[in-house]
Amino acid sequence: MLTSKVAKRYAQGLLNFTQEAGSTDSVYTEMGDLAKTVAGSKELQNFFASPVIEGKKKISIALEIFKDFSPVTQSLLQLIIKQGREQHMQNIAQEFINKVDEINGVQRVTLTTAAQLSEENISKVLKSSSLLNHDNKFEISTVIDPSLLGGYILRVGDQRIDASVRSKLGKLRKEFQLN
């Protein structure tokens, strides 16, 4: 997923501040909660995206929803809304998480398969991949997509290996059309 320059700048500013204040770990957890909350609620996304609702109202609602967050995170929410960047809130939170993971050497891995794989098979796929730095820690999420027909798609950061039957059939189809 491409992240906007706005999200990257706010996330970097927050990271710099939390590193100086020594609160990176607590804000990391809160950013995870913020990203999940906003992603999980279409109503909240529409509320923040609405140009009709004034900023003060958005701030008061955001502070009520996230009242258990630290003053650092609450201040960030206020700043984002005052600057009219509330539609980037989820991306800012996710970009902060990505930056902290990068500092800690954690790789995010997504494995998309046509059917559920056993832990042993997942391990074999990961070990065979050159995209993965096996010295680092990684967080894996699996996605089931029956339209792949077979094989897998492995995504590590912004790199991807497509070893699915669907893509191989698509390549064959193009070859036949060209000949």
LINCORHU-V196131 format. One record per backbone hydrogen bond with DSSP energy under -1.0 kcal/mol. NH is the residue of the N-H (numbers start at 1). CO is the residue of the C=O. E is the energy in kcal/mol with one decimal. If there is no record, write none. Layout:
BEGIN
nh:NH co:CO e:E
nh:NH co:CO e:E
END
This chain:
BEGIN
nh:8 co:4 e:-2.0
nh:9 co:5 e:-2.5
nh:10 co:6 e:-2.5
nh:11 co:7 e:-2.5
nh:12 co:8 e:-2.4
nh:13 co:9 e:-2.4
nh:14 co:10 e:-2.6
nh:15 co:11 e:-2.6
nh:16 co:12 e:-2.6
nh:17 co:13 e:-2.2
nh:18 co:14 e:-2.9
nh:19 co:15 e:-2.3
nh:20 co:16 e:-1.8
nh:21 co:17 e:-2.4
nh:22 co:18 e:-1.3
nh:23 co:18 e:-1.9
nh:27 co:23 e:-2.2
nh:28 co:24 e:-2.4
nh:29 co:25 e:-1.8
nh:30 co:26 e:-1.9
nh:31 co:27 e:-2.7
nh:32 co:28 e:-1.8
nh:33 co:29 e:-2.0
nh:34 co:30 e:-2.7
nh:35 co:31 e:-2.6
nh:36 co:32 e:-2.2
nh:37 co:33 e:-2.5
nh:38 co:34 e:-2.6
nh:39 co:35 e:-2.5
nh:40 co:36 e:-2.0
nh:41 co:38 e:-1.0
nh:45 co:41 e:-2.0
nh:46 co:42 e:-2.6
nh:47 co:43 e:-2.5
nh:48 co:44 e:-2.5
nh:49 co:45 e:-1.9
nh:50 co:46 e:-1.1
nh:58 co:54 e:-1.8
nh:59 co:55 e:-2.8
nh:60 co:56 e:-2.4
nh:61 co:57 e:-2.2
nh:62 co:58 e:-2.8
nh:63 co:59 e:-2.8
nh:64 co:60 e:-1.5
nh:65 co:61 e:-2.8
nh:66 co:62 e:-2.6
nh:67 co:64 e:-1.0
nh:69 co:66 e:-1.5
nh:74 co:70 e:-2.4
nh:75 co:71 e:-2.4
nh:76 co:72 e:-2.0
nh:77 co:73 e:-2.4
nh:78 co:74 e:-2.2
nh:79 co:75 e:-2.5
nh:80 co:76 e:-2.8
nh:81 co:77 e:-2.2
nh:82 co:78 e:-2.8
nh:83 co:79 e:-2.0
nh:84 co:81 e:-1.5
nh:85 co:80 e:-2.9
nh:88 co:85 e:-2.2
nh:89 co:86 e:-1.4
nh:92 co:88 e:-2.8
nh:93 co:89 e:-2.3
nh:94 co:90 e:-2.4
nh:95 co:91 e:-2.6
nh:96 co:92 e:-2.2
nh:97 co:93 e:-2.1
nh:98 co:94 e:-2.5
nh:99 co:95 e:-2.3
nh:100 co:96 e:-2.4
nh:101 co:97 e:-2.6
nh:102 co:98 e:-2.3
nh:103 co:99 e:-2.1
nh:104 co:100 e:-2.3
nh:106 co:101 e:-3.2
nh:107 co:137 e:-2.4
nh:109 co:139 e:-3.2
nh:110 co:155 e:-2.8
nh:111 co:141 e:-2.4
nh:112 co:153 e:-3.0
nh:113 co:143 e:-2.5
nh:122 co:118 e:-2.3
nh:123 co:119 e:-2.3
nh:124 co:120 e:-2.0
nh:125 co:121 e:-2.3
nh:126 co:122 e:-2.4
nh:127 co:123 e:-2.5
nh:128 co:124 e:-1.7
nh:136 co:133 e:-1.4
nh:139 co:107 e:-3.1
nh:141 co:109 e:-2.5
nh:143 co:111 e:-2.5
nh:145 co:113 e:-3.4
nh:148 co:145 e:-2.1
nh:149 co:146 e:-1.6
nh:150 co:148 e:-1.1
nh:153 co:112 e:-2.4
nh:154 co:161 e:-2.6
nh:155 co:110 e:-2.8
nh:156 co:159 e:-2.0
nh:157 co:108 e:-1.5
nh:159 co:156 e:-2.1
nh:161 co:154 e:-2.7
nh:163 co:152 e:-2.6
nh:165 co:150 e:-2.2
nh:166 co:148 e:-1.7
nh:168 co:164 e:-1.7
nh:169 co:165 e:-2.7
nh:170 co:166 e:-2.0
nh:171 co:167 e:-2.1
nh:172 co:168 e:-2.1
nh:173 co:169 e:-2.4
nh:174 co:170 e:-1.9
nh:175 co:171 e:-2.1
nh:176 co:172 e:-2.4
nh:177 co:173 e:-1.9
nh:178 co:174 e:-1.9
nh:179 co:175 e:-1.6
END
